[in-house]
Each structure stands twice: as structure tokens, then as C-alpha cells.
Amino acid sequence: MTEKMSKSRRALLVQLEGILGRECYNANIQNYGPGGSREAEGRSYRYPLTVRAPDGERQKVRSSTIPDSVSDEALRSGYYAFGANQLDIMSGIARILSFLEKEHGLEIQD
């Protein structure tokens, strides 16, 4: 069994992932307003986070917050899928937090 995260650490991981996930932009998307009038090119969007449940089932999260029903183990598995590739975003953020704690004295309040 994987170690349980503190509520503060979990909340921080979720917040940081949400910030990164909302930084996607596609300049080729066409935006149309009321009556079909073209407003502008391009659109920002929330990149979906994929998490793996302990049973191996995958779930995509597209909202700005990750539901509490997602276990700590599944949250740690969170990644962005890019075709055949994936970016293990939650693992990366966790490593950055550990680095900041060790090297720069970051304290995450519980």
C-alpha cells in the first residue's frame, strides 16, 4: 500500500496541476459567437489529466479540481497523454515539491 498524503500536500498537488492543465492553447481552433459570427482564432483549454485506479481502470479528469473520490495512489499516477507518449505530471510536481522542501526550506503546513 502506498503512503497516505497529508490533506495539505494533496491540495497543493491538485492546485499546481490545475494551474498547469489550464495553460494549453490551440491556435487552430475557430471560435464562433452568437448567430455564427466568427470572433477569433485560437482557444485555451484545460488539458485532461488521466489517473489510474488501483484496479488499473483509467479515468480522465477535465475539471479544475480532482474529486476526493480519487485515491492518493490514483492521484500520484496522474499523467497527460500525448498520443503514444505521456507526461507523468503528478509525479513531476511531487518531485519538485520534495526538491523545494529539501533545497529551499519549503514547508507545507498540515
C-alpha positions in Angstrom: 0.0 0.0 0.0 1.2 3.5 -0.8 1.7 6.1 1.9 -1.3 8.4 2.5 -0.7 12.1 1.6 -1.5 14.9 4.1 -4.5 16.9 3.1 -2.3 20.0 2.6 0.1 18.2 0.3 -2.7 16.7 -1.7 -4.5 20.0 -2.0 -1.2 21.7 -3.2 -0.6 19.0 -5.8 -4.1 19.4 -7.1 -3.8 23.2 -7.3 -0.5 23.1 -9.1 -1.7 20.5 -11.6 -4.8 22.7 -12.2 -2.6 25.7 -13.0 -0.5 23.7 -15.5 -3.5 21.9 -17.0 -5.2 25.3 -17.9 -2.1 26.5 -19.8 -2.9 24.7 -23.0 -3.7 26.6 -26.2 -4.6 25.7 -29.7 -4.3 28.4 -32.3 -6.2 26.4 -34.9 -9.5 26.3 -33.1 -12.1 28.6 -34.6 -14.3 30.5 -32.2 -17.8 31.4 -33.2 -20.2 33.6 -31.2 -24.0 34.1 -31.3 -25.5 33.9 -34.8 -22.4 32.1 -36.1 -20.2 35.2 -36.3 -16.5 34.4 -36.2 -14.9 36.0 -33.2 -11.3 35.0 -33.1 -8.8 32.2 -33.8 -7.4 30.0 -31.0 -8.7 28.9 -27.7 -7.2 28.0 -24.3 -8.5 24.8 -22.8 -8.0 22.5 -19.8 -5.8 19.5 -20.7 -7.3 16.3 -19.3 -5.5 14.5 -16.5 -5.6 10.7 -16.7 -5.4 8.8 -13.4 -5.1 5.0 -12.9 -7.2 3.4 -10.1 -5.6 0.6 -8.2 -7.6 -1.9 -10.3 -6.0 -0.5 -13.4 -9.0 1.4 -14.6 -8.3 4.8 -16.1 -10.3 7.9 -15.5 -9.9 11.3 -17.3 -10.4 14.4 -15.1 -11.3 17.6 -17.1 -12.4 19.8 -14.3 -10.2 22.3 -12.4 -10.4 20.2 -9.2 -9.8 16.5 -8.7 -12.6 14.8 -6.8 -11.9 13.5 -3.3 -13.1 10.1 -4.6 -9.8 9.8 -6.5 -7.5 7.9 -4.1 -4.0 9.2 -3.2 -2.5 6.3 -5.2 -4.5 7.1 -8.3 -3.7 10.8 -7.9 0.0 10.0 -7.8 -0.4 8.2 -11.1 -1.8 11.2 -12.9 -0.4 11.9 -16.3 -1.1 13.8 -19.5 -1.4 11.6 -22.6 0.2 12.9 -25.8 -0.6 10.2 -28.4 1.7 7.3 -27.6 3.6 9.4 -25.0 2.7 10.5 -21.6 4.0 13.2 -19.1 3.8 11.9 -15.5 2.7 15.3 -14.3 1.7 14.4 -10.7 5.0 12.6 -10.1 6.9 15.5 -11.6 5.1 18.1 -9.4 5.7 15.8 -6.3 9.4 15.7 -7.1 9.5 19.5 -7.5 7.9 19.9 -4.1 10.3 17.5 -2.5 13.2 19.4 -4.1 11.9 22.7 -2.8 11.5 21.3 0.7 15.0 19.9 0.7 16.9 22.5 -1.1 15.0 25.7 -0.3 13.2 25.0 3.1 9.7 24.9 1.7 7.3 23.9 4.5 3.9 22.6 3.6 1.6 23.2 6.5 -0.5 20.3 7.6 
